[in-house]
Amino acid sequence: MQEYHIHNLDCPDCASKLERDLNKLDCVKKAQINFSTSKLFLDTSDFEKVKAFIKQNEPHLSLSFKETAEKPLSFTPLIITIIVFLGAILILHLEPNAFIEKAMFFVLALVYLISGKDVILGAFRGLRKGQFFDENALMLIATIAAFCVGAYEESVSIMVFYSAGEFLQKLAISRSKKSLKALVDVAPNLAYLKKGDALVSVAPEDLRVNDIVVVKVGEKVPVDGVVVKGESLLDERALSGESMPVNVSEHSKVLGGSLNLKAVLEIQVEKMYKDSSIAKVVDLVQQATNEKSETEKFITKFSRYYTPSVLFIALMIAVLPPLFSMGSFDEWIYRGLVALMVSCPCALVISVPLGYFGGVGAASRKGILMKGVHVLEVLTQAKSIAFDKTGTLTKGVFKVTDIVPQNGHSKEEVLHYASCSQLLSTHPIALSIQKACEEMLKDDKHQHDIKNYEEVSGMGVKAQCHTDLIIAGNEKMLDQFNIAHSPSKENGTIVHVAFNQAYVGYIVISDEIKDDAIECLRDLKAQGIENFCILSGDRKSATESIAQTLGCEYYASLLPEEKTSVFKTFKERYKAPAIFVGDGINDAPTLASADVGIGMGKGSELSKQSADIVITNDSLNSLVKVLAIAKKTKSIIWQNILFALGIKAVFIVLGLMGVASLWEAVFGDVGVTLLALANSMRAMRA
């Protein structure tokens, strides 16, 4: 799909309508508008036809391949219009003669046309497309009807103050979009590639793996890499939400998008830009704001029926009472106009998506990336959570604590064989065995020639070194190859080792529980999570020890498909949405099957791709933060919905009673919308 920038798009509802209209075109396979970033993603066979369609139906919009600065909103035209309007009203009441009345009537008509230009054009565009009932049609009908019953001043006031409210809405929306855009703009736009003794400025997208880039003080690291020269402090706040700078030196891994604070660094590129952390942050923020929650979908659908229903009710108020001799037509038409005026759906269709945008933005700033706003909604309904153990609840920093030889073999032989089998693995357990081998067998002169290496997910590895077959893994691995072995009851992770089908012993590897694990589970309970479970591929004794410390149920020695099956049973038992948190390749199927899958940032790429949420800072406390953000966002959105509908209902009743005037109705409608927008902005600061 081709990406375009769409300019002057200032209403979420307008974006939804335009997207719907574009997808109806024969030449369009798919059109998707991201309102928060003002982007149109388009798959079409005839771009010129699409461009012409937009020009004809939405002439104020324009498309471009490159982003350009939005024209700043100016208060001046609005202030001049209000001053002229108030001046005309004042003169009309101070000098009530025929000439003044005619002159001021002309001035008021001019003010009406100027302030209502967008409403009038919008209403006619809607009529041309067969959209007879929208907020523009409501305003036009209400003001024309007010003119017809002699309420000239009220008619013009409706248009003036409605346009003022629309301007303030645009201002609020612009600010919220800027807040989200600031998250997207953390991406670097320039890199200095080192070529010999020269530096060449290139786009980060043009960098290749193993290139050397120079990052000066005050500049951003262009892509993920490793420091090869220099020592400095990096600000990773935009990526992880961590406010404290991180110290880096030679061999330190660094993330694209980090800000260099102290000294010049030379960095070797490890990943292409499209695969780097910063590119994924940008993509996830854009994807998230492009999704719609169930509440948003409901409000969008509700507004389609709400507007014609309000128009019908206003018509009944204007017509039925006079027919039953309950008053004059002028009196009841005026009351019907009050009901019509206060019933504009803007407060609902604008504030709801802005509330969700705010929640996504607040989470992103704390190092929590979401793949859709619907995730926020599901999180508030969740009552159960299951965790992977290794690397999620534990630090994943393994250390060999014991080596137990069997059948006449030595500790050195057991460690050597295990290290040989794990030589091609990057699993934390394998790395800990390799490290122990380096420390304990410094004079190991054996040469390795690994062939037919195979990693069996959830069990272990099988490798051929020269002509010897080495198997290392858990008890299931040895059972699969019919190798007799001694069971172990020691705490920790046990790696059994076999050499040419003969059992040689086992290695005990220990891992520590994360410092914030106990606090995290306690706080999750306070947030309303009732059921906790650990699903681990590790042996029972190691898993049981962690589960007892945290006070939750557990299932151990699970293969990836077993983990998914057990999670499904766990979720169905409590009949509510369930969360799964994991970080490994073997967690990917369970993350994908969960109502909300949460991947830890230092985990595998596959687990992060399968997750709905990625926690870049790897902190368990971020789980508590994201639940709090979700609940606050939902609270704000429902406050807006109930407040808007409640105030509108009150004004309709007051209008029926003849207590509320059109002046009060327009102030009430604009006020409700602005208060709802201001409340939605609170979600951004969650």
C-alpha positions as CSV (number, residue, x, y, z in Angstrom):
1,M,0.0,0.0,0.0
2,Q,1.2,3.5,-0.9
3,E,1.4,6.0,2.0
4,Y,0.2,9.6,1.5
5,H,0.0,12.6,3.8
6,I,-3.5,14.0,4.0
7,H,-3.8,17.7,5.0
8,N,-6.5,19.7,6.8
9,L,-8.2,16.6,8.2
10,D,-9.4,17.8,11.5
11,C,-12.3,15.5,12.6
12,P,-12.1,11.8,13.5
13,D,-15.7,11.3,12.2
14,C,-14.8,13.0,8.9
15,A,-11.9,10.7,8.6
16,S,-14.1,7.6,9.1
17,K,-16.6,8.8,6.5
18,L,-13.9,9.6,3.9
19,E,-12.3,6.1,4.5
20,R,-15.8,4.5,4.1
21,D,-16.4,6.5,0.8
22,L,-13.0,5.7,-0.6
23,N,-13.4,2.0,0.0
24,K,-16.6,2.1,-2.1
25,L,-14.7,3.2,-5.2
26,D,-14.2,0.5,-7.9
27,C,-10.6,1.4,-8.4
28,V,-9.7,1.1,-4.6
29,K,-8.7,-2.3,-3.2
30,K,-8.2,-0.9,0.3
31,A,-8.1,2.6,1.9
32,Q,-7.1,3.2,5.5
33,I,-6.9,6.6,7.2
34,N,-4.9,7.1,10.3
35,F,-6.4,10.3,11.8
36,S,-3.8,10.7,14.5
37,T,-0.9,10.9,12.0
38,S,-2.9,12.4,9.1
39,K,-1.9,9.5,6.8
40,L,-3.8,7.7,4.0
41,F,-2.7,4.2,3.2
42,L,-4.0,3.4,-0.3
43,D,-4.0,0.4,-2.6
44,T,-5.5,1.6,-5.9
45,S,-5.3,1.1,-9.6
46,D,-6.1,4.7,-10.4
47,F,-4.7,7.3,-8.0
48,E,-5.8,10.2,-10.2
49,K,-9.4,9.1,-9.9
50,V,-9.1,8.9,-6.1
51,K,-7.5,12.4,-6.0
52,A,-10.3,13.8,-8.1
53,F,-12.9,12.2,-5.9
54,I,-11.4,13.8,-2.8
55,K,-11.1,17.1,-4.5
56,Q,-14.8,17.0,-5.5
57,N,-16.2,15.8,-2.3
58,E,-13.8,17.2,0.3
59,P,-12.2,20.3,-1.5
60,H,-10.5,21.5,1.7
61,L,-8.4,18.3,1.8
62,S,-5.2,17.7,-0.1
63,L,-2.8,14.8,-0.6
64,S,1.0,14.7,-0.9
65,F,3.8,12.1,-0.7
66,K,5.8,14.1,1.8
67,E,4.7,15.6,5.1
68,T,4.4,19.4,5.1
69,A,3.9,21.7,8.0
70,E,0.2,22.2,8.8
71,K,-1.0,25.8,8.5
72,P,-1.3,27.1,12.1
73,L,-4.8,27.9,13.3
74,S,-5.4,31.7,13.7
75,F,-7.8,33.2,16.2
76,T,-8.1,36.5,14.2
77,P,-11.0,35.7,11.8
78,L,-13.0,34.2,14.7
79,I,-12.4,37.2,17.0
80,I,-13.3,39.7,14.2
81,T,-16.5,37.8,13.5
82,I,-17.6,37.7,17.1
83,I,-16.8,41.5,17.5
84,V,-18.8,42.4,14.4
85,F,-21.7,40.1,15.6
86,L,-21.8,41.6,19.1
87,G,-21.4,45.1,17.7
88,A,-24.4,44.6,15.4
89,I,-26.5,43.3,18.3
90,L,-25.6,46.2,20.5
91,I,-26.4,48.8,17.7
92,L,-29.6,47.1,17.0
93,H,-30.8,47.4,20.6
94,L,-29.5,50.9,21.1
95,E,-30.9,52.5,17.9
96,P,-34.1,50.7,17.0
97,N,-35.2,52.4,13.8
98,A,-36.1,51.0,10.3
99,F,-32.8,51.9,8.6
100,I,-30.6,50.6,11.4
101,E,-32.7,47.4,11.5
102,K,-32.2,46.8,7.8
103,A,-28.5,47.6,7.9
104,M,-27.9,45.4,10.9
105,F,-30.0,42.6,9.3
106,F,-27.7,42.8,6.4
107,V,-24.6,42.7,8.7
108,L,-26.0,39.7,10.6
109,A,-26.8,37.9,7.4
110,L,-23.1,38.5,6.3
111,V,-21.9,37.2,9.7
112,Y,-24.1,34.2,9.3
113,L,-22.7,33.3,5.9
114,I,-19.0,33.9,6.9
115,S,-19.2,32.0,10.2
116,G,-21.3,29.3,8.7
117,K,-19.4,28.8,5.5
118,D,-18.0,25.4,6.5
119,V,-21.4,24.2,7.9
120,I,-23.3,25.3,4.8
121,L,-20.8,23.7,2.4
122,G,-20.5,20.6,4.5
123,A,-24.3,20.2,4.6
124,F,-24.6,20.5,0.8
125,R,-21.7,18.1,0.3
126,G,-23.5,15.7,2.6
127,L,-26.8,16.1,0.6
128,R,-24.9,15.5,-2.6
129,K,-23.6,12.2,-1.2
130,G,-26.9,11.2,0.2
131,Q,-25.9,11.9,3.8
132,F,-29.0,13.8,4.9
133,F,-28.4,13.6,8.7
134,D,-25.2,14.9,10.1
135,E,-24.1,17.7,12.4
136,N,-23.9,20.2,9.4
137,A,-27.4,19.4,8.4
138,L,-28.6,19.8,12.0
139,M,-27.0,23.3,12.2
140,L,-28.4,24.4,8.8
141,I,-31.9,23.2,9.5
142,A,-31.9,24.8,13.0
143,T,-30.7,28.2,11.9
144,I,-32.9,28.5,8.8
145,A,-35.9,27.5,10.9
146,A,-34.9,30.1,13.6
147,F,-34.9,32.7,10.8
148,C,-38.3,31.6,9.7
149,V,-39.8,32.1,13.2
150,G,-38.2,35.6,13.5
151,A,-35.4,34.6,15.9
152,Y,-32.7,36.3,13.7
153,E,-30.3,37.0,16.5
154,E,-30.5,33.5,17.9
155,S,-30.0,32.0,14.4
156,V,-26.8,34.0,13.8
157,S,-25.6,33.3,17.3
158,I,-26.0,29.6,16.8
159,M,-23.8,29.8,13.7
160,V,-21.2,32.1,15.3
161,F,-20.8,30.2,18.5
162,Y,-21.0,26.8,16.8
163,S,-18.1,27.9,14.5
164,A,-16.3,29.1,17.7
165,G,-16.8,25.7,19.2
166,E,-15.6,24.0,16.0
167,F,-12.5,26.2,16.0
168,L,-11.7,25.3,19.6
169,Q,-12.3,21.6,18.8
170,K,-9.8,21.8,15.9
171,L,-7.3,23.5,18.3
172,A,-7.8,20.7,20.9
173,I,-7.5,18.0,18.2
174,S,-4.4,19.7,16.8
175,R,-2.7,19.6,20.2
176,S,-3.6,16.0,20.8
177,K,-2.2,15.0,17.3
178,K,0.9,17.0,18.1
179,S,1.3,15.0,21.3
180,L,1.1,11.7,19.3
181,K,3.3,13.1,16.5
182,A,5.9,13.8,19.1
183,L,6.1,10.1,19.9
184,V,6.4,9.3,16.2
185,D,9.0,12.0,15.7
186,V,11.5,10.3,18.1
187,A,12.8,8.5,15.0
188,P,16.1,9.9,13.8
189,N,16.2,11.4,10.3
190,L,19.9,11.5,9.7
191,A,23.0,9.3,10.2
192,Y,26.7,9.9,9.8
193,L,28.3,7.0,8.0
194,K,32.0,6.6,8.5
195,K,33.9,5.9,5.3
196,G,37.7,5.9,6.0
197,D,38.4,9.2,7.6
198,A,35.3,10.9,6.2
199,L,31.8,11.2,7.4
200,V,28.9,10.9,4.9
201,S,25.4,12.0,5.9
202,V,22.8,9.4,4.9
203,A,19.2,8.5,5.8
204,P,19.0,5.8,8.5
205,E,17.1,3.6,6.0
206,D,20.2,3.5,3.8
207,L,22.5,2.0,6.5
208,R,23.6,-1.7,6.2
209,V,24.5,-4.2,8.8
210,N,28.2,-3.8,10.0
211,D,28.3,-0.2,8.8
212,I,30.1,2.2,11.3
213,V,28.2,5.3,12.2
214,V,29.4,8.3,14.3
215,V,26.9,9.8,16.8
216,K,27.8,13.2,18.1
217,V,26.6,14.7,21.4
218,G,22.9,15.8,21.1
219,E,22.2,13.5,18.2
220,K,20.1,10.3,18.1
221,V,21.4,6.9,17.5
222,P,20.1,6.0,14.0
223,V,19.6,2.2,14.4
224,D,20.3,-0.6,16.8
225,G,23.9,-1.4,17.1
226,V,27.0,-2.0,19.3
227,V,29.4,0.6,20.5
228,V,32.9,0.0,19.0
229,K,34.5,3.2,20.3
230,G,33.8,5.8,23.0
231,E,31.8,6.0,26.3
232,S,28.8,8.1,26.9
233,L,25.3,8.4,28.5
234,L,22.2,7.7,26.4
235,D,18.7,8.9,27.1
236,E,16.4,6.0,26.2
237,R,13.2,7.6,27.6
238,A,11.4,7.7,24.2
239,L,12.0,3.9,23.9
240,S,11.7,2.5,27.4
241,G,10.1,5.2,29.5
242,E,13.2,5.0,31.7
243,S,14.0,8.6,32.9
244,M,17.6,7.8,34.1
245,P,20.3,7.9,31.4
246,V,22.1,4.7,30.5
247,N,25.9,4.4,30.6
248,V,27.4,2.8,27.5
249,S,30.9,1.9,26.5
250,E,32.7,-0.5,24.1
251,H,30.7,-3.7,23.3
252,S,27.5,-2.1,24.8
253,K,24.3,-2.7,22.8
254,V,22.4,0.5,22.0
255,L,18.9,1.2,20.6
256,G,18.0,3.3,17.7
257,G,16.3,6.5,18.8
258,S,18.4,6.9,22.0
259,L,19.8,10.4,22.5
260,N,23.5,10.8,23.0
261,L,24.1,13.1,26.0
262,K,27.9,13.1,26.8
263,A,30.5,12.1,24.2
264,V,31.0,11.0,20.6
265,L,30.3,7.4,19.9
266,E,31.2,5.1,17.1
267,I,28.6,2.4,16.6
268,Q,28.5,-0.7,14.4
269,V,25.1,-1.3,12.9
270,E,23.5,-4.6,14.0
271,K,20.0,-4.2,12.4
272,M,18.6,-2.6,9.3
273,Y,16.5,0.5,10.1
274,K,13.2,-1.3,9.4
275,D,14.1,-4.0,12.0
276,S,15.4,-1.5,14.6
277,S,13.7,-0.7,17.9
278,I,12.8,2.9,16.9
279,A,11.1,1.8,13.7
280,K,9.0,-0.6,15.6
281,V,8.0,2.0,18.1
282,V,6.9,4.3,15.3
283,D,5.0,1.5,13.5
284,L,3.3,0.3,16.7
285,V,2.1,3.8,17.7
286,Q,0.7,4.4,14.2
287,Q,-0.9,1.0,14.0
288,A,-2.5,1.4,17.5
289,T,-4.1,4.8,16.7
290,N,-5.4,3.4,13.4
291,E,-7.4,0.7,15.2
292,K,-10.9,1.2,16.6
293,S,-12.2,-0.1,19.9
294,E,-15.6,-1.6,20.3
295,T,-16.8,1.5,22.1
296,E,-15.6,3.7,19.1
297,K,-17.4,1.4,16.7
298,F,-20.5,1.6,18.8
299,I,-20.4,5.4,19.0
300,T,-19.8,5.7,15.2
301,K,-22.8,3.4,14.5
302,F,-24.9,5.1,17.3
303,S,-24.3,8.6,15.7
304,R,-25.7,7.4,12.4
305,Y,-29.1,6.6,14.1
306,Y,-28.9,9.3,16.7
307,T,-28.9,12.3,14.4
308,P,-32.0,11.4,12.4
309,S,-33.7,10.3,15.6
310,V,-33.1,13.8,17.1
311,L,-34.4,15.5,14.0
312,F,-37.6,13.4,14.2
313,I,-38.0,14.2,17.9
314,A,-37.5,17.9,17.2
315,L,-40.1,17.7,14.4
316,M,-42.6,16.0,16.7
317,I,-42.0,18.7,19.4
318,A,-42.6,21.4,16.8
319,V,-45.7,19.9,15.2
320,L,-47.7,17.7,17.6
321,P,-48.5,20.1,20.6
322,P,-50.0,22.9,18.3
323,L,-52.1,20.3,16.6
324,F,-53.6,19.4,20.0
325,S,-54.2,23.1,20.8
326,M,-51.4,23.2,23.4
327,G,-49.9,26.4,22.1
328,S,-48.9,28.2,18.9
329,F,-46.7,26.8,16.1
330,D,-44.1,29.6,16.6
331,E,-43.8,28.7,20.3
332,W,-43.4,25.0,19.8
333,I,-41.1,25.3,16.7
334,Y,-38.8,27.4,18.8
335,R,-38.8,24.7,21.5
336,G,-38.2,22.0,18.9
337,L,-35.2,24.1,17.7
338,V,-33.8,24.2,21.2
339,A,-33.9,20.3,21.3
340,L,-32.4,20.2,17.8
341,M,-29.6,22.6,18.6
342,V,-28.4,20.9,21.7
343,S,-28.4,17.4,20.2
344,C,-25.3,17.7,17.9
345,P,-23.3,14.4,18.3
346,C,-19.8,16.2,18.2
347,A,-19.0,15.6,21.9
348,L,-19.3,11.9,21.3
349,V,-17.8,11.3,17.9
350,I,-14.7,13.5,18.6
351,S,-14.0,12.9,22.3
352,V,-14.1,9.1,22.3
353,P,-11.3,8.5,19.7
354,L,-9.3,11.3,21.3
355,G,-9.5,9.5,24.6
356,Y,-8.1,6.3,23.2
357,F,-5.4,8.2,21.3
358,G,-4.5,9.7,24.7
359,G,-4.3,6.3,26.4
360,V,-2.0,4.9,23.6
361,G,0.2,8.0,23.8
362,A,0.5,7.8,27.6
363,A,1.4,4.1,27.5
364,S,4.0,4.7,24.7
365,R,5.8,7.4,26.8
366,K,6.2,4.8,29.6
367,G,7.8,2.2,27.3
368,I,4.6,0.3,26.6
369,L,3.7,-0.2,23.0
370,M,0.3,-1.3,21.8
371,K,-0.8,-2.7,18.5
372,G,-4.4,-1.4,18.7
373,V,-6.6,0.7,20.9
374,H,-9.0,-2.2,21.4
375,V,-6.3,-3.7,23.7
376,L,-7.1,-0.9,26.2
377,E,-10.7,-2.0,26.3
378,V,-10.0,-5.7,26.8
379,L,-7.5,-5.0,29.6
380,T,-10.2,-3.4,31.7
381,Q,-12.3,-6.6,31.4
382,A,-9.4,-9.1,32.3
383,K,-9.6,-11.0,35.5
384,S,-6.9,-13.6,35.0
385,I,-3.2,-13.5,34.1
386,A,-0.7,-16.2,33.3
387,F,3.1,-15.8,33.1
388,D,5.9,-17.6,31.5
389,K,8.6,-18.2,34.1
390,T,12.1,-17.9,32.7
391,G,13.0,-14.3,31.6
392,T,9.5,-13.0,32.5
393,L,9.1,-13.6,36.2
394,T,12.8,-14.4,36.6
395,K,15.8,-12.4,35.6
396,G,16.9,-14.9,32.9
397,V,20.5,-14.5,34.1
398,F,21.5,-18.1,34.6
399,K,24.5,-19.5,36.4
400,V,25.8,-23.0,36.7
401,T,25.6,-23.9,40.4
402,D,26.4,-27.6,40.3
403,I,27.7,-30.4,38.0
404,V,26.7,-33.9,38.9
405,P,28.6,-36.6,36.9
406,Q,27.2,-40.1,36.5
407,N,28.5,-43.5,35.3
408,G,32.2,-42.8,36.0
409,H,32.5,-39.5,34.2
410,S,34.1,-36.4,35.6
411,K,32.6,-32.9,36.1
412,E,34.9,-31.6,33.4
413,E,33.6,-34.2,30.8
414,V,30.0,-33.4,31.6
415,L,30.6,-29.6,31.2
416,H,32.6,-30.1,28.1
417,Y,30.0,-32.2,26.4
418,A,27.2,-29.8,27.4
419,S,29.1,-26.8,26.1
420,C,29.8,-28.5,22.8
421,S,26.1,-29.3,22.3
422,Q,25.1,-25.7,23.1
423,L,27.7,-24.0,21.1
424,L,25.3,-22.8,18.4
425,S,22.5,-21.8,20.8
426,T,21.8,-18.3,22.0
427,H,19.4,-19.5,24.7
428,P,20.3,-18.0,28.2
429,I,20.8,-21.5,29.6
430,A,23.2,-22.4,26.8
431,L,25.2,-19.1,27.3
432,S,25.5,-19.9,31.0
433,I,27.0,-23.3,30.2
434,Q,29.4,-21.8,27.7
435,K,30.5,-19.2,30.3
436,A,31.0,-21.9,33.0
437,C,33.1,-23.9,30.5
438,E,35.3,-20.9,29.7
439,E,35.9,-20.3,33.4
440,M,36.4,-23.9,34.6
441,L,38.1,-25.4,31.6
442,K,40.5,-22.6,30.6
443,D,43.0,-25.0,29.1
444,D,40.3,-27.0,27.1
445,K,42.1,-27.7,23.8
446,H,39.3,-29.6,22.1
447,Q,38.3,-28.5,18.7
448,H,34.6,-28.4,17.9
449,D,33.2,-29.4,14.5
450,I,29.4,-29.1,14.9
451,K,27.2,-30.9,12.4
452,N,23.4,-31.7,12.3
453,Y,22.6,-29.2,15.0
454,E,18.9,-29.4,16.1
455,E,17.1,-27.4,18.7
456,V,13.9,-29.1,20.0
457,S,11.6,-26.4,21.3
458,G,10.7,-26.9,25.0
459,M,13.1,-29.8,25.5
460,G,16.8,-29.2,24.5
461,V,19.3,-29.7,21.8
462,K,20.9,-32.4,19.7
463,A,24.2,-31.9,18.0
464,Q,26.9,-34.0,16.3
465,C,30.5,-33.0,17.1
466,H,32.9,-34.8,14.7
467,T,31.4,-38.3,14.8
468,D,29.9,-38.1,18.3
469,L,26.3,-37.5,19.1
470,I,25.6,-35.3,22.1
471,I,22.1,-34.7,23.6
472,A,21.5,-32.1,26.3
473,G,18.1,-31.1,27.7
474,N,15.3,-32.0,30.1
475,E,14.0,-35.4,31.1
476,K,11.5,-35.4,28.1
477,M,14.4,-35.0,25.7
478,L,16.2,-38.0,27.1
479,D,13.0,-40.0,27.2
480,Q,12.5,-39.2,23.5
481,F,15.8,-40.8,22.7
482,N,15.4,-43.7,25.1
483,I,18.4,-42.8,27.3
484,A,18.3,-44.1,30.8
485,H,19.0,-41.4,33.4
486,S,18.8,-40.6,37.1
487,P,16.0,-38.2,38.1
488,S,17.0,-35.1,40.0
489,K,15.1,-33.4,42.8
490,E,17.3,-30.4,43.2
491,N,15.9,-26.9,42.8
492,G,16.9,-25.1,39.7
493,T,16.9,-25.9,36.0
494,I,18.4,-29.3,35.2
495,V,20.2,-30.0,31.9
496,H,20.8,-33.7,31.4
497,V,23.7,-34.7,29.2
498,A,24.2,-37.8,27.1
499,F,27.2,-38.7,24.9
500,N,26.7,-41.3,22.2
501,Q,23.4,-42.5,23.8
502,A,25.1,-43.0,27.2
503,Y,24.1,-40.8,30.1
504,V,27.0,-38.8,31.6
505,G,25.4,-36.6,34.2
506,Y,23.5,-33.4,34.7
507,I,24.1,-29.7,35.3
508,V,22.2,-27.6,37.8
509,I,21.5,-24.0,36.6
510,S,19.9,-21.4,38.9
511,D,17.9,-18.3,38.0
512,E,16.7,-15.5,40.3
513,I,13.2,-14.1,40.6
514,K,12.9,-10.5,39.4
515,D,13.1,-7.8,42.1
516,D,9.7,-6.3,41.2
517,A,7.8,-9.7,40.8
518,I,6.2,-9.9,44.2
519,E,5.3,-6.2,44.2
520,C,3.9,-6.5,40.7
521,L,1.5,-9.4,41.6
522,R,0.4,-7.5,44.7
523,D,-0.4,-4.4,42.7
524,L,-2.2,-6.4,39.9
525,K,-4.5,-7.8,42.6
526,A,-5.2,-4.2,43.6
527,Q,-6.1,-3.4,40.0
528,G,-8.7,-6.2,39.9
529,I,-6.8,-9.2,38.6
530,E,-8.0,-12.2,40.6
531,N,-6.4,-15.3,39.1
532,F,-2.6,-15.9,38.7
533,C,-0.8,-18.8,37.0
534,I,2.7,-19.7,35.9
535,L,3.1,-21.8,32.7
536,S,6.6,-23.0,32.3
537,G,8.6,-25.4,30.1
538,D,11.0,-25.8,33.1
539,R,10.9,-28.7,35.5
540,K,8.5,-28.9,38.3
541,S,10.9,-28.2,41.2
542,A,12.2,-25.0,39.7
543,T,8.7,-23.8,38.8
544,E,7.2,-24.8,42.1
545,S,9.8,-22.8,44.0
546,I,8.9,-19.5,42.1
547,A,5.1,-20.2,42.3
548,Q,5.3,-20.7,46.1
549,T,7.2,-17.4,46.5
550,L,4.6,-15.5,44.4
551,G,1.5,-17.4,45.7
552,C,0.0,-18.6,42.4
553,E,-0.8,-21.9,40.7
554,Y,1.6,-23.4,38.2
555,Y,2.1,-25.9,35.4
556,A,5.6,-27.2,34.6
557,S,7.4,-29.1,32.0
558,L,5.2,-27.8,29.2
559,L,5.9,-28.0,25.5
560,P,4.8,-24.9,23.5
561,E,1.6,-26.6,22.3
562,E,0.9,-27.8,25.8
563,K,1.4,-24.3,27.2
564,T,-1.2,-23.0,24.8
565,S,-3.7,-25.7,25.7
566,V,-3.3,-25.2,29.4
567,F,-3.7,-21.5,29.0
568,K,-6.9,-22.0,27.1
569,T,-8.2,-24.2,30.0
570,F,-7.1,-21.6,32.5
571,K,-9.0,-18.9,30.6
572,E,-12.2,-20.8,30.2
573,R,-12.3,-21.8,33.9
574,Y,-12.8,-18.1,34.9
575,K,-15.0,-17.1,31.9
576,A,-13.4,-13.7,31.4
577,P,-10.6,-12.2,29.2
578,A,-7.2,-13.4,30.2
579,I,-3.7,-12.0,29.8
580,F,-0.6,-13.9,29.0
581,V,2.9,-12.5,29.6
582,G,6.0,-14.1,28.0
583,D,9.3,-13.5,26.2
584,G,10.5,-16.7,24.5
585,I,10.1,-18.3,21.1
586,N,8.1,-21.0,22.8
587,D,5.7,-18.4,24.2
588,A,4.6,-17.1,20.7
589,P,1.6,-19.5,20.2
590,T,0.2,-18.7,23.7
591,L,0.8,-14.9,23.2
592,A,-1.1,-15.1,19.9
593,S,-4.0,-17.0,21.5
594,A,-4.5,-14.8,24.5
595,D,-7.1,-12.1,24.8
596,V,-4.2,-9.8,25.5
597,G,-0.7,-11.1,24.8
598,I,2.1,-9.0,26.4
599,G,5.7,-9.5,25.2
600,M,8.7,-8.5,27.3
601,G,11.0,-6.2,25.4
602,K,14.2,-8.2,25.8
603,G,12.6,-11.4,24.6
604,S,12.6,-13.0,21.2
605,E,11.4,-11.2,18.0
606,L,8.8,-13.9,17.4
607,S,7.2,-13.4,20.9
608,K,7.1,-9.6,20.3
609,Q,5.5,-10.1,16.9
610,S,2.8,-12.4,18.4
611,A,2.0,-10.0,21.3
612,D,-0.6,-7.3,21.4
613,I,1.5,-5.2,23.8
614,V,5.3,-5.0,23.9
615,I,7.0,-3.7,27.1
616,T,10.2,-2.2,25.9
617,N,11.7,-1.6,29.4
618,D,11.3,-5.2,30.5
619,S,9.8,-4.1,33.8
620,L,7.0,-6.1,35.4
621,N,5.7,-2.9,37.0
622,S,4.8,-1.8,33.5
623,L,2.0,-4.4,33.7
624,V,0.5,-2.4,36.5
625,K,1.0,0.9,34.7
626,V,-0.7,-0.3,31.5
627,L,-3.7,-1.6,33.5
628,A,-4.0,1.7,35.3
629,I,-3.8,3.6,32.0
630,A,-6.5,1.3,30.4
631,K,-8.9,1.9,33.4
632,K,-8.3,5.6,33.4
633,T,-8.9,5.8,29.7
634,K,-12.1,3.8,29.9
635,S,-13.3,6.0,32.8
636,I,-12.6,9.2,30.9
637,I,-14.4,7.9,27.8
638,W,-17.5,6.8,29.7
639,Q,-17.5,10.1,31.7
640,N,-17.7,11.9,28.4
641,I,-20.5,9.7,27.0
642,L,-22.7,9.9,30.1
643,F,-21.9,13.6,30.7
644,A,-22.7,14.6,27.0
645,L,-25.9,12.5,26.9
646,G,-27.0,13.7,30.3
647,I,-26.6,17.4,29.6
648,K,-28.3,17.1,26.2
649,A,-31.2,15.3,27.9
650,V,-31.5,18.1,30.5
651,F,-31.6,20.8,27.8
652,I,-34.2,18.9,25.8
653,V,-36.4,18.7,28.8
654,L,-35.8,22.4,29.6
655,G,-36.6,23.3,26.0
656,L,-39.9,21.3,26.2
657,M,-40.8,23.3,29.3
658,G,-40.0,26.5,27.5
659,V,-37.3,27.4,30.0
660,A,-34.2,27.1,27.8
661,S,-33.5,29.5,24.9
662,L,-31.6,28.9,21.7
663,W,-28.8,31.0,23.2
664,E,-28.5,28.7,26.2
665,A,-28.8,25.6,23.9
666,V,-25.9,26.7,21.7
667,F,-23.7,27.5,24.8
668,G,-24.7,24.2,26.3
669,D,-23.8,22.2,23.2
670,V,-20.5,23.9,22.6
671,G,-19.6,23.7,26.3
672,V,-20.3,20.0,26.5
673,T,-18.1,19.3,23.5
674,L,-15.2,21.4,24.8
675,L,-15.4,19.9,28.3
676,A,-15.4,16.4,26.8
677,L,-12.4,17.3,24.7
678,A,-10.6,18.7,27.7
679,N,-11.4,15.5,29.7
680,S,-10.1,13.3,26.8
681,M,-6.8,15.2,26.9
682,R,-6.4,13.9,30.5
683,A,-5.9,10.4,29.1
684,M,-2.7,11.6,27.4
685,R,-1.3,12.5,30.8
686,A,-2.3,9.2,32.4
